[in-house]
């Protein structure tokens, strides 16, 4: 499986928009290949500016083939905290346009339906190591043809996602890494801990795609735009408790309400509070398994609208 997926602009133009994709848990970029390839197709077929789409697996989720290709694997990265990254980045003014978060788990993940089940398990001493060791023992006795038959039957996954799952289960430390990451998430994803600036509430009277604040750099004042944040929540997401989702929308969303996904606009809005939407099509948290095409169509539409209104 590839460690990275990269769709470069077909044009030789020196300017383009970079779409940097960060995976969820488990952090295998191959799960998202259908989504990213469809997104690339939508963006490439338009007359909008050029785009470079790039994403890579999180460290620790490499398969045996990946390690053979690139033995210099970095240490574990906690790259699934997009808001944390945005709050720390200090790019040139206006360089960072937006952050689009799909089915995000931003607060109180332990209160979600799946979090309530997983929290007691990952709190047990050495649970990630013990559980992954048991899994390896069982997998050792299971040939690939058996897994190729069982995984789609048990999970309902289509063939591409099932193959990624098989390779993930066979990987050197993928299961253990996923459980360690889940344990960390149960502890760290709690209260809303980001500043008002990342939520775009500093200058509510500014009418633009991004709220502008003055910063100093190299002896001169420059304009820094707070990135436009777009959130797309699931209607029945088993990793997000509905009461915590609704509380976040009321506190941080534009006008304190969820925006209709079919009529969302990024132009002419006062301030820069996040656009928060709730799925109305029954798309699952793991959208990359069954719903890559509809999600890619939505994201391409939002990207074009955001870039157009810069």
N, C-alpha and C positions, 0 to 999 in steps of 0.2 A: 504494500500500500504506500502511496506517496506521503511524505512528511509535509509537503506543501502543495497548494493549488494556486496557480497564477494564470490569470487571463490578461495579457497585455493588450494595449490598444493596437488595432490593426494599422492605424495611421502612424507616420513617423513624426507627428507633431511633438515638439518638446514640452508642451503643456498638456496636462491631463488631470483628472480627479482620481485620487486613490481611494478605493474602498477596501479598508482593512478589516477582515472578518475574524472574530474571536469565537472559538467554539464553546459549547457548554461542557457538561460532564456526562459521559466520558469524552475526553478531549481529542477525538480522532477526526481530522479534517475530512477524511473519506466519506463520512456520513453525510456531509454537506455538498458533495460533488454534484448531485443532480440539481440542488438548489442554486449553487453558484454558477453552474453552466447555463441554467435557464435564465438567471439574472443577467449574465453576460450577453446572452442572445437578445434579450429585451433591450438592453442598453445599446448594443452594437447596431441594432436595426433602426435606430432613431437618428435624427439630425442634431441631437444634443451634443454637448462637449464629450471629449474622449474620456474613457474610464479604464483604470487598471484595477482589477479585482485580485486581492491576495489574501490567503489565509494559510495557517499551518497548525499542525497538531500541537497540543500542549506537551511539554517535556514530561517524560515518564510513561507516555502512552504509545511508545514505538513498538512495532512488531519486530520479530527476528530479522525479517528482510530489511526493515528500515535501519536497524543497527548495523547490519552487514554493509549497507550502502554508505552509512555515515556514522562511524564509531565515536565521533566527538560530540556526544549528546550533552547539552547543558543541564544544569540543575533544575529542579522542579520550579515552574513558574506559576504564580497564582494570577494568571492572565484573564480570569473570568470576571474580574471586577471592573467592568467598563467605566462605571462612574468614577471609581478611584483613579483610573488612568486619566480620564478627562480632567479631573480636578488637579492633577499633578503636572499635566503637560503645559509647557509654555512655548508653543510654536510661534512663528512670526504672526503678526496681526492678520486675522481673517483666514489663516491657513487651515484651521480646523472648522469645518462648516457644520457638522452634525454628528450625532450619535443615535443610531436606530437600534433599539433593544427589543428583541422578539421574545415573547413569553418570558419576561424577566422575573427573577426571584430577588427582589430588592430588600425586603424587610421580613423578619420573623418567619423564616423558612421552616423552623421547627414546629410552627403552628399549622402548617399545611397538612392535608390528609396523609401524604407520603412522609412528611417530616415527623408527624406524630408516631408513625410506625418505625421509622429509621433511627430516630434520636436515641431510644433506649438501647438499641443494638450497638451503635457506634460508640456509645459511652462505656461499653464494657472494655476492660483492659485488653489491649492487643487485639481487638476485634478485627481490624483490617488485615493484619498479618495472619491470624488464625483462619479467617474466612477465606482468604485468597489461597492459603495452603490446602484447605479442604477442597476448594474448587480445582486446584491443579491436580490433586490426587484423582478426582473424578474424571477430569478431562484426559488424564493420562490413559485411562481405560476406554476412552471414547474415540474411535477413529473419525477422521474428517467426514466420510460419507454419512455416518450416523448423525453428526452435528448438522451437516447440510440438510438432513431430513427433519431433525427435531426443532431446530431454531425457528424456521418459518412456521411450523405447526404450532409451536408453543406461543410465539410472540406475534404471529400474523405479519411478520415483516416480509416485504418483497425480496427477491433474490439479491439485489445489490447490497441492501442494508444487512441482510442475513449473513452475507459473506464478510462484511466488515465486522459484524459482531463475533463471528467465528474466529477471525484473526485477532480481535481484541481479547477474547477469552484465552487464546493460545499465546498471547504476548508474554514477555518475560515478567513484567510487573504491572500490567495494565489494570487488572482487577484490584490489586492492592492499592495502586495509585488512586483509582476511582473512589475507593472506600475511605482512604485518607482525606481526599479532597472533600468528600461528603461529610466526614466528621468535622473538618474545619468549617465547612459551610454552616453546619448546625449551630456552631458557636458564634461565628463572626457575622452571619447575616441576621441581624436583629433589628435594633432601632435604626431609624433614619439618621445617619451620621454625617451627611454631606452638608456643606455650607450653602448659604443662600445664593452665592454666586453661581454655583454649578446648576442650581435649579432655576436660574434666570430671573430672580426676584429683586435684583439690585436697582434696576431702572425701569420700572413698570410703565413709564410713559414713553419709552422709546419705540417708535414704529419701524421695525426692521426685522429681517429674518433672525438676526442675532442682536442681543443687547450689547451696546458699545460702552466700554469703560476705558479711561485713559491710563496707560502704563508708560513707564519710562524705560528707555533702552538706548544705550550708547549716546547719552547726553541729550536725547530729544524725546518729546512726548509722541506716543503712537496710539493708535486706536486698536483695542483688542475686543474682538467679538466673542461673547459667550456662545458656545456651540448650541445649535437648536437640538433639543432632545425630543425623540419620538419613541413612545412606548406602545407596544401592541400586546395586550394581555389576553390570556385565554378566558373563556367564559366559565369553564369548569376545569381549571388547571389543578391537577393533583399536587403540584409543587407550590401552589400559591393559595393561601387561605383567602376566601372572598372578602371577609371583613377587613383584613389588613390591606388588600388591594383597594377596596373602596375608600378606606381611610387615607391611603396615600394619594389617590386621585383627588379627594376632597381637599387635602392639604397642599398638594403640589401641582395638580393639573390645571390647565387653562380654564379659568372660570370655575374651578372646583368640580367639573363634571367630565364624564367621558365623551369624547368627540365621535360623531358618526364616521366610521371608517370609509364610507362611500362618498362623503361630502367634505372630507378634511381639506383644509387650505392652509398654506404657509405664507400667504401674502397679506399685507395690510392689517396684521394683528398687533394690538398694543402689547408692549412688553415682550418677554421671551420665555414665558412659563411653558413647561413641556406640553406637547400634544400627547394626550393619553387616550388610547382607544381600547375597546373590548371586542374581541372576535365575536362575530355573529354567524359564523359558518360551521361551527363545530370542529375547528381545527385543533389538533392535539398539541400538547407541550412539545412533543418530539415531532415538530412539523416536518423535519427533513426526511422522515421515514415515509409518510404517505401524502404530504401536501406541499412538496417542493414547488410545483408549478404555480398554484394560486398565490403562495407567499412570495415567490420571485416576482410575479406580476405586480403585486401590491408594492413591494419594496422598490422596484424599478420606477413605478409611478411617483412614489414619495421622493426618491433621489432626484428625478428630473425636476420635480416641483421645487425642491429645496435649492438646487443649483440655479434654476431659472430665476429665483427671487433673491439671489445674492446681490 
